[in-house]
Amino acid sequence: MKLLLGPILYAKAQSTPDPKSHDVWSFYVNVFLDSPSVGVSPALKLCFTDVRGVQVAAFEEVRPAADFTRLPKDTAGVVWRWEVVLPRRDVAQRLSYHFEAVDQPGVPVTFGCPPPRNNRSASPASSPKPLVVSDVIVPAKGVSPNIAFFSCNGASRASDWSDLEEPYALWDKMLQQHQQEPTDPAKTPGFQLLIGGGDQLYADSLHNTVELLNGHMKLPRSKRLNRPVPDGLRESLLTEYVWLYRERWGGPEGIAPLLQRVPGLFMWDDHDIFDGWGSHEELQRSPWYRALYSAAARAFEAFQKGTLDQPWTAREPDDQELLQPVLREAQDVDPRQTRHYFQTFCFSTEDCDLDVVLLDLRSGRTSRVLDTADAHPQSEFTVMSRTQWDAFDAWREEHRQRPENGKKARHVLVVSSVPLVHLRFGPAMEDMTGGINLRDDLLDQWESAVHRGERTRLLMNLFSLSKRSYCAVTVLSGDVHVGARARVRSRNPDHLVPALGTVGEVFIEQVTSSPIIHPPPCWLAFKGMLAMSKDSREDLPGFLQTELLPVGKELYLRDRNWLSIRLEKPKHREHMTVRPKLWVRWIAEKQHLPMEVVVEPPPFPPRG
């Protein structure tokens, strides 16, 4: 058996709090093997051992997670999945795992290495060794997972890579922190949850490596809009996306060692499709662009969500209520009822619930002309589709109705790949930048003039969630290639928490971490951006106000970075539970930032 990619761990959490989950830690382990068929599963057992080498658990049941057997021979295979359920103890456990052949117990399997593809290798050539992965950490009973959050895992151009002396410096730092024991024995070591906030792949290189695609992008815009997709291109595009994941997520460096050790949750952004997807307006109706989206979406499901159903059917953007493609062929029809990737997870302990909400800001991002017959037609722009808004509203109501509401500490992390609060460019600037290929970058932002109404709706929803569910809401963002901190303040009476008494306002913190690999903007370019934009306080409808706050000494962290997030274990004092705080800290490449953002849930409502 040849190992094409992996192992990759994926987080598994209940959709709602479940007391049965308090004593176990669960996740999935996926490996991409060169299996010829999904009908014959590998005779492998997944074994976990403790620091003494004693086996603590073994799992034989395996299921196919993605069927790629119809791809070309050097790419074909099956992604296999094992479900892992490990008992929690009174202290955290540091475990190792390996695979064993069923007929050779006690011997870790050595997987073969696949040959390189056209002089492009997914990993450096080396002698095969038994696959043994150390440092999987099971949290103790009653402890929420430590989280590492990152975004922008790559670069758009080869020149950006060449500017980096140590491209994987921050991944190395994260791995070191994961493997070290904490100085405070009361703290859980390492990380138990890895959250990717967008741009985990950087697929822009496909425009150069796929000859047909490169030629298509050089055509005049009018010809690109209506050009049909040639036979075989859809399969070729899927093959290329699969290879990108093998190249960018494989090997001994970068993201791969963390993927093998820390269960992950991921949400895509534009570079996981291609730069600016969602802000190219009418081009997104064209057959070639939708073929690109379909391939990117299937690869995203296979490797970022960890499971791919119906691998040979098309994926279409979640814009069916707004747009119709200029040309639709039989193989382009998407049979799915749900076309967005909005996801929610709940990590529950006896005293505190941690919910993670991942917003999909790409599948439904589009624009349309409202009345083409009008002499001055207006355009409507959306970030989240109507069906995703419905799903988000339904989740907020379900969260409010849980029996834990007002009785148990609750934190909600909302992942928005693009910051809700950042630099503001005016409409004139957005129109003017069309001539220098920056308009799509400005339209990408929640701060764009065309998205501000929808952004206000989202902020109002988050404040309503915080009050009605008695939870703390924290927004995690990436994308902008600098670290930043923002606070949204509400004086709206509908958002104020009665238990806070006379306090006349409430807050939501936003923490932006970007990039973990992509070079930050140079000093001169960033100064130019600041000169053309505003970062002052801003009043919004609904008695809302936004402001950016310093990260260390400066307002922006122009240094590569990622986030370390820790949730306190609740403390019990005199028949009451102290509300656990969420601590968020930037880990930067060159700077040491001792500051942390601290978030505390609102007080419980008065009893009686």
Backbone torsions as a table, in degrees:
resi	resn	phi	psi	omega
1	MET	NA	134.3	176.2
2	LYS	-103.4	136.6	179.4
3	LEU	-92.1	110.9	-178.5
4	LEU	-84.3	-33.2	178.3
5	LEU	-165.5	144.8	175.2
6	GLY	113.8	-172.6	-0.8
7	PRO	-67.8	153.0	174.7
8	ILE	-128.7	130.6	178.9
9	LEU	-97.0	139.1	179.1
10	TYR	-124.9	135.8	-179.0
11	ALA	-66.5	144.8	174.9
12	LYS	-128.9	122.0	-179.8
13	ALA	-140.3	156.6	178.0
14	GLN	-73.3	153.5	178.2
15	SER	-73.4	-28.7	175.7
16	THR	-135.3	162.3	-179.0
17	PRO	-57.5	136.0	-178.9
18	ASP	-138.7	113.3	-179.3
19	PRO	-55.4	-25.5	179.7
20	LYS	-65.0	-20.9	-177.3
21	SER	-86.8	-8.8	-172.8
22	HIS	-66.4	-27.4	-175.6
23	ASP	-101.6	7.3	-179.4
24	VAL	-133.6	159.8	174.5
25	TRP	-125.8	121.4	-170.8
26	SER	-121.9	145.9	173.9
27	PHE	-164.1	176.9	177.8
28	TYR	-114.5	151.3	173.3
29	VAL	-122.0	120.7	179.9
30	ASN	-112.4	140.5	170.0
31	VAL	-134.1	141.3	179.1
32	PHE	-101.7	109.3	-177.5
33	LEU	-112.6	159.9	179.6
34	ASP	-82.7	41.7	179.9
35	SER	-65.4	139.5	-178.3
36	PRO	-79.6	-14.8	-174.2
37	SER	-157.2	147.8	174.0
38	VAL	-78.5	-9.9	-177.9
39	GLY	-79.1	-16.1	-179.5
40	VAL	-122.2	102.5	-177.4
41	SER	-78.1	152.5	179.1
42	PRO	-67.9	138.6	-179.7
43	ALA	-83.0	69.4	-175.9
44	LEU	-124.8	143.5	175.1
45	LYS	-115.0	131.6	179.2
46	LEU	-92.8	119.6	-173.4
47	CYS	-118.4	137.0	176.4
48	PHE	-114.2	135.4	179.4
49	THR	-127.7	154.9	178.8
50	ASP	-88.8	-173.5	-174.5
51	VAL	-66.1	-18.0	178.2
52	ARG	-90.7	-2.5	-177.8
53	GLY	86.5	7.6	179.6
54	VAL	-85.1	131.2	-179.1
55	GLN	-69.5	129.9	179.7
56	VAL	-108.2	-20.2	179.8
57	ALA	-165.8	153.2	176.2
58	ALA	-145.1	145.6	-175.6
59	PHE	-135.9	122.8	-178.7
60	GLU	-104.4	-27.7	-175.8
61	GLU	-69.0	126.9	-177.8
62	VAL	-134.5	143.3	-179.9
63	ARG	-130.2	151.8	174.6
64	PRO	-73.3	133.4	178.2
65	ALA	-103.8	-25.4	178.5
66	ALA	-157.0	131.4	-178.7
67	ASP	-104.1	107.2	177.3
68	PHE	-114.4	26.8	-175.5
69	THR	-70.1	-15.3	-179.7
70	ARG	-90.9	0.7	176.6
71	LEU	-77.8	168.2	178.6
72	PRO	-54.6	157.3	-170.7
73	LYS	-54.7	-40.5	-176.5
74	ASP	-77.3	-1.6	-179.1
75	THR	-122.5	-18.1	-170.2
76	ALA	-68.7	148.6	177.0
77	GLY	167.3	-168.4	-179.2
78	VAL	-133.0	136.5	170.1
79	VAL	-88.6	120.0	-178.8
80	TRP	-104.0	149.5	-174.4
81	ARG	-131.5	131.6	172.1
82	TRP	-112.5	134.8	173.6
83	GLU	-91.9	130.9	-175.7
84	VAL	-115.8	130.3	174.5
85	VAL	-129.9	113.1	-176.2
86	LEU	-115.6	141.6	179.0
87	PRO	-73.8	142.1	172.4
88	ARG	-87.1	148.9	176.7
89	ARG	-115.1	-174.7	178.0
90	ASP	-73.6	-18.3	175.2
91	VAL	-128.3	159.6	178.8
92	ALA	-65.7	148.1	179.4
93	GLN	-115.5	138.2	175.4
94	ARG	-108.0	111.0	-173.3
95	LEU	-114.6	162.5	170.9
96	SER	-121.1	160.1	176.4
97	TYR	-141.8	157.5	176.0
98	HIS	-155.6	169.7	175.2
99	PHE	-106.0	143.8	175.0
100	GLU	-125.2	140.8	169.6
101	ALA	-68.8	139.8	-176.4
102	VAL	-58.3	-33.9	-178.7
103	ASP	-90.3	3.6	177.5
104	GLN	-134.9	66.9	-177.9
105	PRO	-63.8	144.3	177.6
106	GLY	86.0	-3.5	-177.9
107	VAL	-114.5	112.0	178.1
108	PRO	-60.2	137.0	-177.5
109	VAL	-72.3	141.3	171.2
110	THR	-106.6	113.4	179.0
111	PHE	-84.5	146.4	175.7
112	GLY	-74.9	156.7	178.4
113	CYS	-96.1	132.1	178.0
114	PRO	-71.1	152.2	178.0
115	PRO	-70.1	155.2	177.4
116	PRO	-67.4	159.4	-177.6
117	ARG	-112.8	111.8	177.8
118	ASN	50.1	45.6	-179.8
119	ASN	66.8	11.9	174.7
120	ARG	-111.8	112.5	-176.2
121	SER	-104.3	138.3	176.6
122	ALA	-70.0	-21.7	178.1
123	SER	-155.4	153.0	178.9
124	PRO	-59.2	141.6	179.5
125	ALA	-64.0	133.0	179.4
126	SER	-158.0	163.6	178.7
127	SER	-71.6	133.0	179.6
128	PRO	-60.1	141.6	178.1
129	LYS	-129.7	156.7	175.1
130	PRO	-56.9	135.0	-178.7
131	LEU	-83.7	107.7	175.5
132	VAL	-131.6	121.7	-177.1
133	VAL	-112.0	126.6	-178.8
134	SER	-101.1	173.2	168.3
135	ASP	63.5	47.3	163.2
136	VAL	-94.2	122.0	-170.7
137	ILE	-108.0	122.2	175.9
138	VAL	-95.0	121.5	-179.2
139	PRO	-68.2	156.1	178.7
140	ALA	-71.1	165.5	176.2
141	LYS	-57.5	139.1	175.7
142	GLY	78.1	6.4	-176.5
143	VAL	-112.2	131.3	175.5
144	SER	-78.3	155.5	-175.8
145	PRO	-68.3	141.1	165.9
146	ASN	-73.4	141.7	-170.9
147	ILE	-123.3	138.4	166.6
148	ALA	-113.0	126.1	-178.6
149	PHE	-115.9	137.2	-179.5
150	PHE	-145.9	166.6	171.7
151	SER	-155.5	166.3	174.9
152	CYS	61.4	60.7	-178.0
153	ASN	-90.2	64.9	179.5
154	GLY	158.9	-164.9	-179.7
155	ALA	-148.9	151.6	-175.3
156	SER	-76.5	-34.3	-173.4
157	ARG	-124.3	153.0	177.9
158	ALA	-61.6	-32.1	179.5
159	SER	-64.9	-31.5	177.4
160	ASP	-65.9	-39.7	177.5
161	TRP	-63.1	-41.7	-176.8
162	SER	-67.1	-20.4	178.4
163	ASP	-75.4	-11.2	-173.7
164	LEU	-97.6	121.4	177.8
165	GLU	-70.3	-43.0	179.3
166	GLU	-132.1	88.0	-174.6
167	PRO	-56.1	-35.0	-173.1
168	TYR	-103.2	21.8	-175.7
169	ALA	-57.7	-41.1	-177.0
170	LEU	-77.0	-31.3	172.9
171	TRP	-65.5	-38.4	176.2
172	ASP	-62.4	-41.3	-179.3
173	LYS	-66.1	-39.4	178.1
174	MET	-64.2	-42.7	179.1
175	LEU	-63.1	-41.0	178.4
176	GLN	-61.8	-43.9	178.9
177	GLN	-65.1	-34.5	179.4
178	HIS	-66.8	-35.4	-175.0
179	GLN	-87.4	-16.4	-179.0
180	GLN	-81.9	149.8	172.6
181	GLU	-84.1	140.2	-178.9
182	PRO	-69.4	149.4	176.8
183	THR	-68.3	-28.5	176.7
184	ASP	-94.5	111.9	-176.7
185	PRO	-63.6	-15.8	179.0
186	ALA	-77.4	-14.6	-177.3
187	LYS	-91.9	146.5	177.5
188	THR	-74.6	133.9	179.3
189	PRO	-73.6	154.7	169.3
190	GLY	60.8	-153.6	-177.0
191	PHE	-128.9	145.2	176.8
192	GLN	-117.6	-1.2	-179.9
193	LEU	-149.2	127.7	178.1
194	LEU	-114.5	119.4	-178.5
195	ILE	-112.8	121.7	175.0
196	GLY	-97.4	117.5	-173.5
197	GLY	-92.1	10.9	177.3
198	GLY	131.1	150.4	-179.1
199	ASP	60.4	50.4	176.6
200	GLN	-79.5	-12.7	-169.4
201	LEU	-118.1	-51.2	-170.3
202	TYR	62.9	84.5	-177.3
203	ALA	-96.5	9.5	-175.6
204	ASP	-61.2	-24.9	-178.1
205	SER	-63.7	-19.4	-179.0
206	LEU	-60.7	-27.6	179.1
207	HIS	-64.5	-20.2	179.0
208	ASN	-103.0	-32.8	-174.3
209	THR	-86.2	-22.7	177.1
210	VAL	-95.9	110.2	-171.4
211	GLU	-59.4	-45.5	-179.7
212	LEU	-62.4	-40.4	-179.2
213	LEU	-68.3	-40.6	178.3
214	ASN	-61.3	-41.9	178.2
215	GLY	-67.6	-37.7	-180.0
216	HIS	-63.9	-42.1	-176.9
217	MET	-68.8	-15.0	178.3
218	LYS	-88.0	-8.5	179.7
219	LEU	-73.5	158.2	173.8
220	PRO	-58.4	149.6	-176.0
221	ARG	-55.9	-39.6	-177.8
222	SER	-63.7	-34.3	179.2
223	LYS	-76.6	-32.0	-179.8
224	ARG	-67.6	-28.4	-172.6
225	LEU	-66.5	-38.9	-172.1
226	ASN	-112.0	2.8	-173.8
227	ARG	-71.6	125.9	179.9
228	PRO	-70.7	158.4	-179.5
229	VAL	-84.6	126.9	180.0
230	PRO	-70.4	157.6	178.5
231	ASP	-58.3	137.8	176.1
232	GLY	88.9	-14.7	-176.6
233	LEU	-68.3	-38.7	-178.4
234	ARG	-59.6	-44.1	179.4
235	GLU	-67.8	-36.7	178.9
236	SER	-64.9	-40.1	180.0
237	LEU	-65.8	-42.9	177.7
238	LEU	-61.4	-41.5	177.4
239	THR	-58.1	-43.1	-178.2
240	GLU	-67.5	-40.6	177.3
241	TYR	-63.8	-40.7	177.6
242	VAL	-61.3	-42.4	178.9
243	TRP	-65.0	-36.5	177.9
244	LEU	-61.0	-44.0	176.9
245	TYR	-62.1	-39.9	178.6
246	ARG	-62.8	-39.8	-178.1
247	GLU	-74.8	-45.4	-172.6
248	ARG	-83.5	-26.2	-177.5
249	TRP	-106.9	2.5	-179.5
250	GLY	-105.7	-175.7	178.3
251	GLY	84.1	178.9	-175.2
252	PRO	-88.7	-6.4	-174.0
253	GLU	-118.9	175.7	174.9
254	GLY	71.6	-135.4	-173.3
255	ILE	-73.9	-25.5	-170.3
256	ALA	-56.3	-47.7	-179.2
257	PRO	-59.7	-30.9	177.2
258	LEU	-76.6	-38.3	177.2
259	LEU	-59.5	-32.8	-179.1
260	GLN	-75.2	-19.3	-169.8
261	ARG	-116.2	-24.7	-172.4
262	VAL	-124.1	121.2	177.4
263	PRO	-58.5	135.6	-172.2
264	GLY	-115.5	155.0	167.7
265	LEU	-128.6	135.8	-174.1
266	PHE	-137.7	142.1	170.3
267	MET	-127.8	137.1	-175.5
268	TRP	-81.6	165.2	169.5
269	ASP	-137.8	-168.4	-168.2
270	ASP	-61.5	-39.2	-175.8
271	HIS	-70.0	-14.4	172.3
272	ASP	-75.9	-10.0	173.0
273	ILE	-112.3	-74.1	163.2
274	PHE	-169.3	162.1	-171.4
275	ASP	-53.6	123.1	173.8
276	GLY	85.5	8.3	179.6
277	TRP	-55.2	131.0	-179.5
278	GLY	104.8	-16.5	-178.6
279	SER	-122.0	19.7	177.1
280	HIS	-101.0	9.8	170.1
281	GLU	53.8	-124.4	-167.8
282	GLU	-66.3	-20.6	178.5
283	LEU	-61.1	-26.2	-178.4
284	GLN	-70.9	-8.6	174.3
285	ARG	-85.8	-10.3	-173.3
286	SER	-78.1	150.4	-177.3
287	PRO	-59.3	-39.2	-177.1
288	TRP	-67.0	-43.1	179.9
289	TYR	-65.0	-38.4	-179.7
290	ARG	-72.8	-29.0	173.6
291	ALA	-67.1	-39.4	175.1
292	LEU	-61.7	-46.0	179.5
293	TYR	-59.3	-43.8	-177.2
294	SER	-60.8	-44.6	179.6
295	ALA	-66.4	-43.8	-179.6
296	ALA	-63.1	-39.8	-178.2
297	ALA	-66.3	-41.8	179.9
298	ARG	-66.7	-39.6	177.3
299	ALA	-67.0	-37.6	176.2
300	PHE	-60.3	-45.5	179.4
301	GLU	-61.7	-41.2	-176.3
302	ALA	-68.7	-41.7	-169.2
303	PHE	-110.7	-23.7	177.5
304	GLN	-100.0	-38.0	173.0
305	LYS	-85.2	-25.1	175.2
306	GLY	92.1	1.2	177.7
307	THR	-155.0	136.8	-176.6
308	LEU	-128.5	111.2	173.7
309	ASP	-93.7	152.0	178.6
310	GLN	47.2	63.5	-173.6
311	PRO	-66.8	-19.1	-174.8
312	TRP	-106.3	13.6	172.9
313	THR	-104.4	156.8	-174.4
314	ALA	-70.5	158.4	168.7
315	ARG	-119.1	127.7	177.7
316	GLU	-114.8	152.0	175.9
317	PRO	-61.5	160.5	-177.9
318	ASP	-87.6	57.5	-177.6
319	ASP	-124.8	18.4	-172.9
320	GLN	-62.4	-23.6	178.8
321	GLU	-82.3	-12.7	-176.2
322	LEU	-112.6	-41.5	-171.9
323	LEU	-124.5	151.8	168.6
324	GLN	-120.8	133.6	178.7
325	PRO	-58.3	151.3	178.7
326	VAL	-69.4	-23.5	178.2
327	LEU	-151.8	124.6	179.3
328	ARG	-123.1	126.9	177.5
329	GLU	-104.6	165.9	-175.0
330	ALA	-57.7	-39.4	-176.9
331	GLN	-77.2	-3.8	179.9
332	ASP	-93.3	-6.5	-175.1
333	VAL	-75.7	127.2	-178.9
334	ASP	-95.9	117.3	-175.9
335	PRO	-82.0	-6.2	-174.2
336	ARG	-72.2	146.0	174.6
337	GLN	-81.2	-36.0	179.3
338	THR	-106.1	122.2	-175.3
339	ARG	-116.5	7.8	175.0
340	HIS	-108.8	169.3	-176.1
341	TYR	-118.0	29.6	172.7
342	PHE	-56.3	129.5	-176.2
343	GLN	-135.7	147.0	174.5
344	THR	-134.5	143.7	178.8
345	PHE	-139.3	147.8	177.6
346	CYS	-126.9	123.0	175.4
347	PHE	-109.4	108.2	-168.2
348	SER	-110.4	139.5	166.5
349	THR	-124.3	176.8	-176.9
350	GLU	-61.8	-33.8	-173.5
351	ASP	-109.4	-9.3	-175.1
352	CYS	-154.7	140.1	174.8
353	ASP	-112.6	135.4	175.3
354	LEU	-117.7	113.4	176.7
355	ASP	-102.9	138.9	175.2
356	VAL	-117.7	124.4	-180.0
357	VAL	-116.6	121.2	-179.9
358	LEU	-108.8	113.6	179.1
359	LEU	-85.5	135.9	177.1
360	ASP	-94.9	106.5	-176.6
361	LEU	-99.6	15.9	-177.3
362	ARG	-122.5	-38.8	-172.9
363	SER	-65.2	-31.3	-177.7
364	GLY	-109.9	8.5	-178.4
365	ARG	-79.2	120.0	-178.4
366	THR	-164.3	-176.1	176.0
367	SER	-145.2	156.6	176.4
368	ARG	-150.1	152.4	175.2
369	VAL	-85.5	126.8	-171.8
370	LEU	-73.7	-41.6	-177.1
371	ASP	-142.7	97.3	-176.5
372	THR	-68.3	-19.2	-179.8
373	ALA	-82.1	-14.5	-179.7
374	ASP	-68.3	143.7	177.7
375	ALA	-64.1	-29.1	177.3
376	HIS	-128.3	74.8	-174.4
377	PRO	-65.0	142.8	178.3
378	GLN	-103.8	155.2	-179.6
379	SER	-113.1	145.8	174.6
380	GLU	-111.5	132.5	-179.2
381	PHE	-117.8	137.5	177.3
382	THR	-128.3	149.9	173.1
383	VAL	-104.4	-47.7	178.1
384	MET	-112.5	136.7	-178.4
385	SER	-68.9	163.0	178.5
386	ARG	-61.8	-38.0	-179.3
387	THR	-68.3	-33.6	176.6
388	GLN	-71.1	-38.8	175.1
389	TRP	-58.3	-41.9	178.6
390	ASP	-61.8	-41.7	179.7
391	ALA	-65.8	-40.0	179.2
392	PHE	-65.8	-43.6	178.5
393	ASP	-62.3	-41.0	179.4
394	ALA	-65.4	-39.3	178.7
395	TRP	-66.0	-41.8	179.3
396	ARG	-60.2	-39.9	179.2
397	GLU	-68.6	-41.2	177.2
398	GLU	-62.1	-40.7	179.2
399	HIS	-63.0	-40.1	179.2
400	ARG	-65.2	-35.3	-173.6
401	GLN	-86.0	-2.5	178.8
402	ARG	-63.5	146.6	-179.8
403	PRO	-65.2	-16.7	179.2
404	GLU	-74.2	-13.7	-175.0
405	ASN	-58.1	120.8	178.5
406	GLY	79.5	-0.3	-177.8
407	LYS	-120.1	-12.4	-172.8
408	LYS	-143.8	139.2	178.7
409	ALA	-61.9	137.9	-177.8
410	ARG	-142.2	133.1	172.6
411	HIS	-118.3	142.8	174.5
412	VAL	-124.7	122.7	172.6
413	LEU	-99.6	121.3	179.1
414	VAL	-106.8	117.0	-179.8
415	VAL	-93.0	113.7	175.0
416	SER	-117.6	108.5	-172.9
417	SER	-55.7	-30.8	176.8
418	VAL	-107.8	134.7	-177.1
419	PRO	-61.3	141.7	174.0
420	LEU	-74.0	-28.3	-179.8
421	VAL	-130.1	123.1	177.3
422	HIS	-161.4	-152.9	177.9
423	LEU	-66.1	145.1	-179.3
424	ARG	-114.0	124.6	174.1
425	PHE	-111.1	137.5	-177.4
426	GLY	-76.1	166.8	179.5
427	PRO	-57.2	-37.5	-179.7
428	ALA	-62.5	-40.2	178.4
429	MET	-64.9	-41.3	179.7
430	GLU	-62.5	-40.7	178.4
431	ASP	-68.9	-39.8	-175.9
432	MET	-67.9	-33.0	-175.6
433	THR	-77.0	-3.7	177.9
434	GLY	-59.8	-31.7	-179.3
435	GLY	-76.2	-11.8	-179.4
436	ILE	-121.2	24.7	172.9
437	ASN	58.2	34.4	176.4
438	LEU	-116.0	-4.2	-175.6
439	ARG	-61.3	-39.9	180.0
440	ASP	-64.6	-32.9	177.9
441	ASP	-65.3	-38.6	-179.9
442	LEU	-74.4	-38.7	177.3
443	LEU	-67.0	-22.1	178.0
444	ASP	-63.5	-25.4	-169.0
445	GLN	-84.4	142.9	171.9
446	TRP	-59.4	-28.2	-178.4
447	GLU	-75.1	-8.9	177.9
448	SER	-57.4	143.7	-178.5
449	ALA	-57.3	-30.4	-175.4
450	VAL	-79.6	-11.0	-178.4
451	HIS	-111.1	-0.3	-168.4
452	ARG	-67.9	-31.7	176.3
453	GLY	-65.3	-43.2	178.7
454	GLU	-67.9	-35.3	177.4
455	ARG	-63.8	-42.4	177.7
456	THR	-60.4	-40.1	176.9
457	ARG	-59.5	-43.5	-179.6
458	LEU	-65.3	-43.2	178.8
459	LEU	-62.6	-43.1	177.8
460	MET	-61.4	-39.8	178.1
461	ASN	-63.0	-38.8	-178.7
462	LEU	-69.4	-39.3	176.3
463	PHE	-66.7	-39.3	177.2
464	SER	-63.3	-40.6	176.7
465	LEU	-59.8	-45.9	-177.7
466	SER	-60.3	-43.5	-178.2
467	LYS	-73.8	-49.1	-172.6
468	ARG	-71.3	-26.0	-179.6
469	SER	-104.5	2.7	-177.5
470	TYR	47.0	56.6	-179.1
471	CYS	-133.1	159.2	172.4
472	ALA	-93.1	131.9	179.0
473	VAL	-110.0	126.7	176.9
474	THR	-126.8	131.8	-178.5
475	VAL	-99.5	129.4	175.6
476	LEU	-110.2	129.5	-175.8
477	SER	-137.9	168.1	178.5
478	GLY	-144.2	-136.2	167.3
479	ASP	77.9	-40.1	-161.4
480	VAL	-90.9	2.4	174.2
481	HIS	66.3	16.7	168.0
482	VAL	-142.6	151.1	172.2
483	GLY	-81.4	148.6	-178.4
484	ALA	-158.7	160.7	176.5
485	ARG	-131.5	136.7	177.8
486	ALA	-135.7	155.9	176.4
487	ARG	-132.4	134.1	174.8
488	VAL	-109.8	125.5	-176.9
489	ARG	-109.0	137.2	175.6
490	SER	-124.0	130.3	171.1
491	ARG	-110.3	15.3	179.7
492	ASN	-69.3	125.2	-179.5
493	PRO	-55.8	-29.2	-180.0
494	ASP	-70.8	-13.0	-177.2
495	HIS	-105.1	-9.9	-174.9
496	LEU	-76.1	140.3	-177.5
497	VAL	-91.6	121.1	-177.1
498	PRO	-56.5	-35.5	-176.0
499	ALA	-68.1	-13.2	177.3
500	LEU	-82.6	-1.4	174.6
501	GLY	67.9	-120.4	-173.7
502	THR	-86.5	0.2	178.4
503	VAL	-63.8	124.0	-171.7
504	GLY	-98.8	17.9	178.8
505	GLU	-158.3	158.5	176.5
506	VAL	-133.0	161.5	-173.6
507	PHE	-128.2	154.5	165.4
508	ILE	-128.8	128.8	178.6
509	GLU	-91.3	140.6	171.0
510	GLN	-120.8	131.0	179.7
511	VAL	-121.3	121.8	-177.2
512	THR	-108.7	125.9	178.4
513	SER	-123.3	118.8	-179.3
514	SER	-172.6	138.7	-5.5
515	PRO	-106.1	164.7	174.6
516	ILE	-93.2	-23.8	175.1
517	ILE	-126.8	-48.4	-175.1
518	HIS	-52.5	137.0	178.3
519	PRO	-61.3	138.8	173.1
520	PRO	-68.4	161.3	-179.5
521	PRO	-63.4	144.1	177.7
522	CYS	-67.4	162.1	-174.4
523	TRP	-56.8	-46.0	-175.8
524	LEU	-66.9	-44.3	-179.9
525	ALA	-63.4	-39.8	-178.4
526	PHE	-69.3	-38.0	175.6
527	LYS	-61.4	-37.9	176.5
528	GLY	-64.0	-40.3	176.9
529	MET	-61.9	-43.1	-179.6
530	LEU	-64.3	-36.0	-178.7
531	ALA	-67.8	-28.2	-176.9
532	MET	-95.8	4.2	-173.3
533	SER	-135.1	179.1	177.2
534	LYS	-125.0	142.2	174.9
535	ASP	-132.6	23.6	-179.6
536	SER	-81.6	171.9	175.2
537	ARG	-58.9	150.0	-179.5
538	GLU	-140.6	133.8	174.9
539	ASP	-91.3	132.9	-178.9
540	LEU	-117.7	162.4	175.2
541	PRO	-57.8	154.1	177.8
542	GLY	83.9	21.4	180.0
543	PHE	61.8	39.8	177.7
544	LEU	-106.7	152.5	176.5
545	GLN	-144.7	136.3	178.5
546	THR	-114.5	150.5	174.6
547	GLU	-155.4	149.7	173.7
548	LEU	-96.0	138.6	-178.4
549	LEU	-116.8	155.9	-177.3
550	PRO	-64.7	147.4	168.3
551	VAL	-108.4	99.6	-171.0
552	GLY	73.9	-126.9	-177.3
553	LYS	-88.7	-19.6	-174.6
554	GLU	-114.4	163.9	178.4
555	LEU	-74.6	-25.6	-179.0
556	TYR	-130.3	145.0	177.8
557	LEU	-99.4	94.4	-179.3
558	ARG	-88.7	64.0	-176.6
559	ASP	-155.4	137.7	-179.4
560	ARG	-58.7	144.9	-170.1
561	ASN	-160.8	165.1	168.3
562	TRP	-146.1	172.8	-174.8
563	LEU	-111.5	137.5	168.7
564	SER	-106.8	123.7	-173.9
565	ILE	-124.1	126.9	-178.1
566	ARG	-132.6	133.9	177.2
567	LEU	-107.9	124.6	-178.6
568	GLU	-59.6	151.2	168.4
569	LYS	-80.1	127.2	-177.9
570	PRO	-55.6	140.1	178.7
571	LYS	-106.0	139.4	-179.6
572	HIS	-104.1	124.9	179.8
573	ARG	-135.9	120.9	173.6
574	GLU	47.3	58.3	175.1
575	HIS	66.0	21.0	175.6
576	MET	-139.1	154.9	179.2
577	THR	-105.1	122.5	176.8
578	VAL	-70.8	132.6	-177.6
579	ARG	-64.4	124.7	-176.0
580	PRO	-74.4	136.9	179.6
581	LYS	-90.4	150.1	173.3
582	LEU	-101.2	126.6	-178.0
583	TRP	-112.2	125.5	-177.8
584	VAL	-122.9	129.4	-176.4
585	ARG	-136.2	137.2	174.5
586	TRP	-81.9	134.1	170.7
587	ILE	-109.2	111.7	-174.7
588	ALA	-105.9	161.8	-177.1
589	GLU	-70.8	-44.4	-171.4
590	LYS	-114.7	-21.6	-175.7
591	GLN	-107.5	149.5	171.9
592	HIS	-103.2	120.3	-177.0
593	LEU	-115.0	97.8	-178.5
594	PRO	-73.5	-14.8	-177.6
595	MET	-69.2	151.8	175.7
596	GLU	-137.0	146.8	171.6
597	VAL	-88.2	128.5	-176.0
598	VAL	-117.1	127.4	-178.1
599	VAL	-124.6	130.5	-179.3
600	GLU	-121.0	138.3	177.5
601	PRO	-63.4	155.9	176.8
602	PRO	-68.6	158.1	178.1
603	PRO	-62.9	152.9	176.6
604	PHE	-69.2	153.4	177.6
605	PRO	-65.4	150.2	178.2
606	PRO	-59.9	140.4	179.5
607	ARG	-89.3	155.7	174.0
608	GLY	99.9	NA	NA
